[in-house]
Amino acid sequence: MSLYERSHAVAAFLQEKTKIKPQVAIILGSGLGGLIDTVKIDAEIPYTDIPDFPKSTVEGHEGKMVFGTLAGKQVVMMAGRFHYYEGYSMGQITFPIRVFQALGTDTLILSNACGGMNAKYKIGDLMAIADHINLFPEHPLRGANDDRLGIRFPDMSEPYDKKLIQMALNIAKEQGLLLHTGVYAGLTGPTFETPAEYVWLARMGADVVGMSTVPETIVARHAQMRVFATSVITDLGGIDGHVEPITHEEVLEAANAAAPKLAALVTALVERM
C-alpha cells in the first residue's frame, strides 16, 4: 500500500476506538508526558496495538496515543515519539504525522528536551522554536512525492506558525513565564554534543540543539498543518566550549521539573486557538 493508503487505514482503525475528531495533535518529548494529566481522556491506545506503528524504546517516552479534550478542544497526544537514533527510518519517525493528516488534524504542537548554547538561557527555561537548522542525514520527504499528501517542493519560509508563537508569548507574559524564542538545530544523536560541536552550532546561528522535532515539522508543513514547538533547556553547552557532563537521567529530571510550566502554556494556547 502507498503511504497515503497506509495512513488512512491507521486513521480508520483509530476512529473505531474513539469518538474524538482531533483538531490539534500534540507530541510530548522526554519527561514531558505529564501533560496528559490535563486531558479529559476518551481513549488510550498503546503503540503496540496500532497497525504499522513503531514502538518507543527511550526512557521517559511512555508509548501510547491518547485521545480526549483539552481546554475544550478535541486533541490527540503522543506520549513518546520515535527517533532516528533508535534505528527507525525518516518514514517511520514521521508516519504519525501522516496519520494525523488523515484524521483531519490541522495543528501540530511539539515539545522536546534540548541542550542550550545561548548565553541567556538557563536549565529549565522554555524556548518557542522560531526556526530550525536541519542537520539530519536523511530528509523525510526524500523519494517519490504523492500529491495527495502535499506538493513536491513545499515552502519553508515559516516552518513554525508566527501567530501561534506570538499568542504563546502573550500567554507567557500573562502567566509570568519566561519564554525565549530561537533557532533549533536537529542532529541525529544519540550522543550528546562535544564541546567543539556546541561552538560550531552556536556560530551557525543555533540557540539550542536536540535529536527530534525537525523531521516532524517538515512533514507537518508538507501536509499544510500549522506547527508550534517548544524546547525545554535541560543542559548547557557554552559558546566558549565549556560543557558540563550530562546524562539522560539528568535530562529527564530537568524536563520533569519544567513540565508544569509547559503544561500551563500549552493548555492556554490550545484554549485560544
VOMI-650898 format. One record per residue (C-alpha): residue number from 1; residue in three letters; chain; x, y, z. Coordinates in nm, 2 decimals. Layout:
N
- num	residu	chaine	x	y	z
- NUM	ala	A	X	Y	Z
...
! end
This chain:
273
- num	residu	chaine	x	y	z
- 1	met	A	0.00	0.00	0.00
- 2	ser	A	0.11	0.36	-0.05
- 3	leu	A	0.18	0.59	0.24
- 4	tyr	A	-0.15	0.77	0.17
- 5	glu	A	-0.34	0.44	0.19
- 6	arg	A	-0.15	0.31	0.50
- 7	ser	A	-0.20	0.64	0.69
- 8	his	A	-0.57	0.64	0.61
- 9	ala	A	-0.60	0.27	0.71
- 10	val	A	-0.45	0.35	1.05
- 11	ala	A	-0.67	0.66	1.09
- 12	ala	A	-0.98	0.44	1.02
- 13	phe	A	-0.85	0.19	1.29
- 14	leu	A	-0.82	0.47	1.54
- 15	gln	A	-1.16	0.62	1.46
- 16	glu	A	-1.31	0.29	1.56
- 17	lys	A	-1.16	0.33	1.91
- 18	thr	A	-1.27	0.69	1.99
- 19	lys	A	-1.54	0.94	1.91
- 20	ile	A	-1.27	1.22	1.92
- 21	lys	A	-1.20	1.41	1.59
- 22	pro	A	-0.88	1.58	1.69
- 23	gln	A	-0.83	1.94	1.58
- 24	val	A	-0.49	1.95	1.75
- 25	ala	A	-0.21	1.69	1.77
- 26	ile	A	0.05	1.71	2.05
- 27	ile	A	0.38	1.51	2.06
- 28	leu	A	0.53	1.50	2.40
- 29	gly	A	0.91	1.49	2.44
- 30	ser	A	1.14	1.34	2.70
- 31	gly	A	1.00	1.36	3.05
- 32	leu	A	0.70	1.57	2.94
- 33	gly	A	0.43	1.31	2.94
- 34	gly	A	0.27	1.47	3.25
- 35	leu	A	0.08	1.70	3.01
- 36	ile	A	-0.16	1.40	2.97
- 37	asp	A	-0.28	1.47	3.32
- 38	thr	A	-0.45	1.79	3.19
- 39	val	A	-0.65	1.60	2.93
- 40	lys	A	-1.00	1.46	2.97
- 41	ile	A	-0.93	1.12	2.82
- 42	asp	A	-1.16	0.94	2.58
- 43	ala	A	-0.93	0.66	2.47
- 44	glu	A	-0.57	0.54	2.53
- 45	ile	A	-0.42	0.31	2.26
- 46	pro	A	-0.07	0.16	2.31
- 47	tyr	A	0.16	0.19	2.00
- 48	thr	A	0.19	-0.19	2.00
- 49	asp	A	-0.18	-0.21	1.92
- 50	ile	A	-0.17	0.03	1.63
- 51	pro	A	-0.10	-0.12	1.29
- 52	asp	A	0.22	-0.01	1.11
- 53	phe	A	0.33	0.19	1.42
- 54	pro	A	0.69	0.16	1.56
- 55	lys	A	0.73	0.14	1.93
- 56	ser	A	0.92	0.39	2.15
- 57	thr	A	1.23	0.25	2.31
- 58	val	A	1.36	0.55	2.51
- 59	glu	A	1.32	0.60	2.88
- 60	gly	A	1.08	0.89	2.95
- 61	his	A	0.86	0.80	2.65
- 62	glu	A	0.55	0.60	2.75
- 63	gly	A	0.45	0.47	2.41
- 64	lys	A	0.08	0.54	2.37
- 65	met	A	-0.17	0.75	2.18
- 66	val	A	-0.42	0.94	2.38
- 67	phe	A	-0.75	1.09	2.25
- 68	gly	A	-0.95	1.34	2.45
- 69	thr	A	-1.03	1.70	2.52
- 70	leu	A	-0.80	1.98	2.64
- 71	ala	A	-0.93	2.33	2.71
- 72	gly	A	-1.25	2.25	2.52
- 73	lys	A	-1.07	2.13	2.21
- 74	gln	A	-1.06	1.77	2.08
- 75	val	A	-0.69	1.66	2.08
- 76	val	A	-0.47	1.36	2.02
- 77	met	A	-0.15	1.32	2.21
- 78	met	A	0.15	1.10	2.15
- 79	ala	A	0.31	1.01	2.48
- 80	gly	A	0.65	0.92	2.34
- 81	arg	A	0.79	0.98	2.00
- 82	phe	A	1.02	0.79	1.77
- 83	his	A	1.38	0.90	1.69
- 84	tyr	A	1.62	0.85	1.41
- 85	tyr	A	1.89	0.72	1.65
- 86	glu	A	1.66	0.43	1.75
- 87	gly	A	1.72	0.29	1.41
- 88	tyr	A	1.39	0.40	1.25
- 89	ser	A	1.38	0.55	0.90
- 90	met	A	1.25	0.90	0.85
- 91	gly	A	0.93	0.75	0.71
- 92	gln	A	0.87	0.56	1.03
- 93	ile	A	0.95	0.86	1.25
- 94	thr	A	0.71	1.08	1.07
- 95	phe	A	0.43	0.83	1.00
- 96	pro	A	0.22	0.96	1.29
- 97	ile	A	0.21	1.30	1.12
- 98	arg	A	0.06	1.13	0.82
- 99	val	A	-0.20	0.96	1.04
- 100	phe	A	-0.29	1.30	1.20
- 101	gln	A	-0.32	1.44	0.85
- 102	ala	A	-0.56	1.16	0.76
- 103	leu	A	-0.76	1.23	1.08
- 104	gly	A	-0.81	1.59	0.97
- 105	thr	A	-0.59	1.75	1.23
- 106	asp	A	-0.48	2.10	1.13
- 107	thr	A	-0.24	2.20	1.40
- 108	leu	A	0.06	2.02	1.55
- 109	ile	A	0.22	2.11	1.88
- 110	leu	A	0.57	1.96	1.96
- 111	ser	A	0.78	1.96	2.26
- 112	asn	A	1.14	1.84	2.32
- 113	ala	A	1.43	1.84	2.57
- 114	cys	A	1.74	2.01	2.43
- 115	gly	A	2.08	2.15	2.50
- 116	gly	A	2.12	2.53	2.51
- 117	met	A	2.41	2.73	2.36
- 118	asn	A	2.26	3.08	2.40
- 119	ala	A	2.43	3.25	2.70
- 120	lys	A	2.09	3.40	2.81
- 121	tyr	A	1.94	3.05	2.86
- 122	lys	A	1.93	2.86	3.19
- 123	ile	A	1.84	2.50	3.27
- 124	gly	A	1.46	2.47	3.30
- 125	asp	A	1.39	2.76	3.06
- 126	leu	A	1.14	2.72	2.78
- 127	met	A	1.20	2.83	2.42
- 128	ala	A	0.95	2.86	2.14
- 129	ile	A	1.11	2.75	1.82
- 130	ala	A	1.10	3.02	1.56
- 131	asp	A	1.31	2.84	1.30
- 132	his	A	1.53	2.53	1.27
- 133	ile	A	1.85	2.41	1.11
- 134	asn	A	1.82	2.06	0.96
- 135	leu	A	2.13	1.85	1.02
- 136	phe	A	1.98	1.51	0.98
- 137	pro	A	2.15	1.30	0.70
- 138	glu	A	1.81	1.18	0.56
- 139	his	A	1.53	1.41	0.45
- 140	pro	A	1.18	1.29	0.55
- 141	leu	A	1.04	1.39	0.20
- 142	arg	A	1.30	1.21	0.01
- 143	gly	A	1.15	0.98	-0.26
- 144	ala	A	0.86	0.99	-0.49
- 145	asn	A	0.60	1.25	-0.40
- 146	asp	A	0.23	1.17	-0.35
- 147	asp	A	0.04	1.48	-0.44
- 148	arg	A	-0.25	1.37	-0.22
- 149	leu	A	-0.02	1.43	0.08
- 150	gly	A	0.14	1.76	-0.03
- 151	ile	A	0.33	1.93	-0.31
- 152	arg	A	0.68	1.82	-0.43
- 153	phe	A	0.86	2.14	-0.32
- 154	pro	A	0.70	2.28	0.00
- 155	asp	A	0.77	2.63	0.11
- 156	met	A	0.96	2.65	0.45
- 157	ser	A	0.97	3.03	0.49
- 158	glu	A	0.76	2.99	0.80
- 159	pro	A	0.81	2.64	0.94
- 160	tyr	A	0.67	2.75	1.29
- 161	asp	A	0.35	2.95	1.28
- 162	lys	A	0.42	3.31	1.37
- 163	lys	A	0.07	3.38	1.50
- 164	leu	A	0.09	3.08	1.74
- 165	ile	A	0.43	3.20	1.86
- 166	gln	A	0.30	3.55	1.93
- 167	met	A	0.00	3.40	2.11
- 168	ala	A	0.23	3.19	2.32
- 169	leu	A	0.45	3.49	2.41
- 170	asn	A	0.14	3.68	2.51
- 171	ile	A	0.02	3.39	2.73
- 172	ala	A	0.37	3.35	2.89
- 173	lys	A	0.37	3.72	2.98
- 174	glu	A	0.03	3.69	3.14
- 175	gln	A	0.15	3.38	3.33
- 176	gly	A	0.47	3.55	3.44
- 177	leu	A	0.66	3.28	3.25
- 178	leu	A	0.99	3.35	3.07
- 179	leu	A	0.96	3.22	2.72
- 180	his	A	1.25	3.26	2.48
- 181	thr	A	1.23	3.24	2.10
- 182	gly	A	1.52	3.10	1.90
- 183	val	A	1.66	2.85	1.65
- 184	tyr	A	1.67	2.48	1.70
- 185	ala	A	1.94	2.26	1.54
- 186	gly	A	1.84	1.90	1.48
- 187	leu	A	2.11	1.63	1.50
- 188	thr	A	2.07	1.25	1.50
- 189	gly	A	2.21	1.16	1.84
- 190	pro	A	2.22	0.95	2.05
- 191	thr	A	2.55	1.11	2.17
- 192	phe	A	2.53	1.45	2.34
- 193	glu	A	2.73	1.71	2.16
- 194	thr	A	3.11	1.76	2.20
- 195	pro	A	3.24	2.10	2.31
- 196	ala	A	3.35	2.17	1.96
- 197	glu	A	3.01	2.08	1.82
- 198	tyr	A	2.84	2.32	2.06
- 199	val	A	3.07	2.60	1.95
- 200	trp	A	3.01	2.51	1.58
- 201	leu	A	2.63	2.51	1.63
- 202	ala	A	2.63	2.84	1.81
- 203	arg	A	2.84	3.00	1.54
- 204	met	A	2.60	2.88	1.27
- 205	gly	A	2.31	3.06	1.45
- 206	ala	A	2.15	2.79	1.66
- 207	asp	A	2.03	2.86	2.01
- 208	val	A	1.95	2.50	2.11
- 209	val	A	2.02	2.15	1.98
- 210	gly	A	1.82	1.83	2.00
- 211	met	A	1.75	1.50	1.84
- 212	ser	A	1.40	1.53	1.72
- 213	thr	A	1.13	1.78	1.61
- 214	val	A	1.27	1.88	1.27
- 215	pro	A	1.15	1.57	1.07
- 216	glu	A	0.80	1.60	1.22
- 217	thr	A	0.79	1.97	1.14
- 218	ile	A	0.89	1.92	0.78
- 219	val	A	0.62	1.66	0.72
- 220	ala	A	0.36	1.86	0.90
- 221	arg	A	0.43	2.16	0.68
- 222	his	A	0.42	1.94	0.38
- 223	ala	A	0.07	1.84	0.50
- 224	gln	A	-0.02	2.21	0.54
- 225	met	A	-0.05	2.18	0.92
- 226	arg	A	0.03	2.47	1.15
- 227	val	A	0.32	2.40	1.38
- 228	phe	A	0.41	2.53	1.73
- 229	ala	A	0.71	2.38	1.91
- 230	thr	A	0.87	2.44	2.25
- 231	ser	A	1.21	2.33	2.38
- 232	val	A	1.29	2.27	2.75
- 233	ile	A	1.65	2.36	2.81
- 234	thr	A	1.78	2.06	3.01
- 235	asp	A	2.16	2.11	2.97
- 236	leu	A	2.40	2.38	2.86
- 237	gly	A	2.70	2.39	2.62
- 238	gly	A	2.87	2.73	2.62
- 239	ile	A	2.99	2.90	2.31
- 240	asp	A	3.33	2.91	2.49
- 241	gly	A	3.35	2.53	2.45
- 242	his	A	3.28	2.46	2.82
- 243	val	A	3.04	2.17	2.86
- 244	glu	A	2.94	2.00	3.18
- 245	pro	A	2.90	1.62	3.17
- 246	ile	A	2.53	1.52	3.12
- 247	thr	A	2.33	1.20	3.15
- 248	his	A	1.99	1.11	3.01
- 249	glu	A	1.86	1.08	3.37
- 250	glu	A	1.96	1.44	3.43
- 251	val	A	1.78	1.55	3.11
- 252	leu	A	1.46	1.38	3.23
- 253	glu	A	1.49	1.54	3.57
- 254	ala	A	1.52	1.89	3.42
- 255	ala	A	1.24	1.82	3.18
- 256	asn	A	1.01	1.69	3.45
- 257	ala	A	1.08	2.00	3.66
- 258	ala	A	0.97	2.22	3.37
- 259	ala	A	0.67	2.02	3.28
- 260	pro	A	0.41	2.21	3.48
- 261	lys	A	0.51	2.54	3.31
- 262	leu	A	0.49	2.38	2.97
- 263	ala	A	0.15	2.22	3.05
- 264	ala	A	0.01	2.56	3.16
- 265	leu	A	0.14	2.73	2.84
- 266	val	A	0.01	2.46	2.60
- 267	thr	A	-0.33	2.44	2.77
- 268	ala	A	-0.38	2.81	2.74
- 269	leu	A	-0.26	2.81	2.38
- 270	val	A	-0.50	2.53	2.28
- 271	glu	A	-0.78	2.72	2.46
- 272	arg	A	-0.72	3.03	2.25
- 273	met	A	-0.69	2.86	1.91
! end
